[in-house]
Amino acid sequence: MEHEPTDGIGEAALGAERVPTTGRPAPISSAHLHDTLARFAATMAATATPPRGTDLRGRARTFIDAAAGRRVPTPTTRREARDVVAAYAAQLRADGTPPERMLIVLKAAVRDATPGVLDQAQLHALTADVVRWSIEGFYSP
């Protein structure tokens, strides 16, 4: 029985498990998708110029502070959000989800991740971005 060298440290000591590589990226959970969209929405709201008479920036900062206990406190960039959405859409395709169902799932994720954080224009823009990113991810090779 042959053993691979481990530089003196056994895998059991490291707590590592052998996971077969499939060539596919690690799966994205719906919770990770939700958290990424929520952090990106908070980032959008915090950096937007609020219309007169509203304090969207203050509301967004309060949202970020309140969520810091269960989410990574760093804001999510547009690129990070796009990558997570595209990976999730690709994962849905690999699981056999039809494209129309994928769009319903991702639109619902946007709606559920952003209650009260974005105004209508921002919500519409984020939804349009997520739809575009998800279609790109769904149909990418």
C-alpha positions as CSV (number, residue, x, y, z in Angstrom):
1,M,0.0,0.0,0.0
2,E,1.6,3.3,-1.1
3,H,1.1,6.6,0.7
4,E,1.6,10.1,-0.7
5,P,4.1,12.2,1.2
6,T,2.6,14.7,3.6
7,D,5.7,16.6,4.7
8,G,5.4,15.0,8.2
9,I,1.9,16.2,8.8
10,G,-0.9,13.6,8.5
11,E,-4.2,14.7,6.9
12,A,-6.1,13.6,10.0
13,A,-4.0,16.0,12.1
14,L,-5.0,18.8,9.7
15,G,-8.6,17.8,9.8
16,A,-8.6,17.6,6.0
17,E,-11.0,15.5,4.0
18,R,-10.3,14.3,0.5
19,V,-12.8,15.7,-1.9
20,P,-12.7,14.4,-5.4
21,T,-12.2,17.2,-7.9
22,T,-14.8,17.4,-10.6
23,G,-13.6,20.4,-12.6
24,R,-16.6,22.4,-11.4
25,P,-16.2,25.3,-9.0
26,A,-17.4,24.9,-5.5
27,P,-21.2,25.1,-5.1
28,I,-22.7,28.5,-4.1
29,S,-25.4,28.1,-1.4
30,S,-28.6,30.2,-1.6
31,A,-27.6,31.7,1.8
32,H,-24.3,32.9,0.3
33,L,-26.1,34.3,-2.7
34,H,-28.6,36.1,-0.4
35,D,-25.8,37.5,1.8
36,T,-23.9,38.7,-1.2
37,L,-26.9,40.4,-2.7
38,A,-27.8,42.0,0.7
39,R,-24.3,43.4,1.2
40,F,-24.2,44.7,-2.4
41,A,-27.6,46.4,-2.0
42,A,-26.3,48.0,1.2
43,T,-23.2,49.1,-0.6
44,M,-25.4,50.6,-3.4
45,A,-27.6,52.4,-1.0
46,A,-24.6,53.7,1.1
47,T,-22.9,55.2,-1.9
48,A,-25.9,56.6,-3.7
49,T,-26.7,60.3,-3.6
50,P,-30.0,60.4,-1.7
51,P,-32.8,62.6,-3.0
52,R,-33.8,65.6,-0.9
53,G,-35.7,64.9,2.2
54,T,-34.5,61.3,2.6
55,D,-31.7,59.8,4.5
56,L,-31.0,56.7,2.5
57,R,-27.3,56.8,3.2
58,G,-28.0,56.8,7.0
59,R,-30.5,54.0,6.6
60,A,-28.0,51.9,4.6
61,R,-25.2,52.5,7.2
62,T,-27.6,51.4,9.9
63,F,-28.5,48.3,7.9
64,I,-24.8,47.4,7.5
65,D,-24.1,48.0,11.2
66,A,-27.1,45.9,12.2
67,A,-26.1,43.1,9.8
68,A,-22.4,43.1,10.8
69,G,-23.1,40.5,13.5
70,R,-24.0,37.8,11.0
71,R,-22.3,38.9,7.8
72,V,-18.8,39.9,6.7
73,P,-18.7,43.7,7.4
74,T,-16.8,44.5,4.2
75,P,-19.0,45.8,1.4
76,T,-19.5,43.7,-1.7
77,T,-18.3,45.1,-4.9
78,R,-20.2,44.9,-8.2
79,R,-17.7,42.3,-9.5
80,E,-18.1,40.0,-6.4
81,A,-21.9,40.2,-6.8
82,R,-21.7,39.4,-10.5
83,D,-19.4,36.5,-9.9
84,V,-21.6,35.0,-7.2
85,V,-24.8,35.4,-9.3
86,A,-23.2,33.9,-12.4
87,A,-21.8,31.0,-10.5
88,Y,-25.2,30.3,-8.8
89,A,-26.9,30.5,-12.2
90,A,-24.4,28.1,-13.7
91,Q,-24.9,25.7,-10.8
92,L,-28.7,25.8,-11.4
93,R,-28.1,24.9,-15.0
94,A,-25.9,22.0,-14.0
95,D,-28.6,20.8,-11.7
96,G,-31.1,20.8,-14.6
97,T,-33.1,23.9,-13.7
98,P,-34.8,25.5,-16.7
99,P,-33.8,29.1,-17.6
100,E,-37.2,30.6,-16.8
101,R,-37.1,29.0,-13.3
102,M,-33.6,30.3,-12.8
103,L,-34.8,33.8,-13.5
104,I,-37.6,33.5,-11.0
105,V,-35.3,32.2,-8.3
106,L,-32.8,35.0,-8.8
107,K,-35.4,37.7,-9.0
108,A,-36.9,36.4,-5.7
109,A,-33.4,36.4,-4.2
110,V,-33.0,40.1,-5.1
111,R,-36.4,40.9,-3.6
112,D,-35.8,38.9,-0.4
113,A,-32.2,40.2,0.1
114,T,-33.1,43.9,-0.2
115,P,-36.3,44.8,1.8
116,G,-36.3,48.5,2.6
117,V,-32.7,49.0,1.6
118,L,-33.0,50.3,-2.0
119,D,-35.4,52.8,-3.5
120,Q,-37.4,51.7,-6.6
121,A,-34.9,53.0,-9.1
122,Q,-32.0,51.2,-7.3
123,L,-34.0,48.0,-7.0
124,H,-34.9,48.1,-10.7
125,A,-31.2,48.6,-11.6
126,L,-30.0,45.8,-9.3
127,T,-32.7,43.4,-10.7
128,A,-31.7,44.2,-14.3
129,D,-28.1,43.6,-13.4
130,V,-28.8,40.3,-11.7
131,V,-31.0,39.1,-14.7
132,R,-28.1,40.0,-17.1
133,W,-25.4,38.4,-14.9
134,S,-27.5,35.2,-14.4
135,I,-28.2,34.8,-18.1
136,E,-24.5,35.2,-18.8
137,G,-23.7,32.6,-16.1
138,F,-26.4,30.2,-17.1
139,Y,-25.3,30.1,-20.8
140,S,-21.5,30.4,-20.3
141,P,-19.6,27.3,-21.3
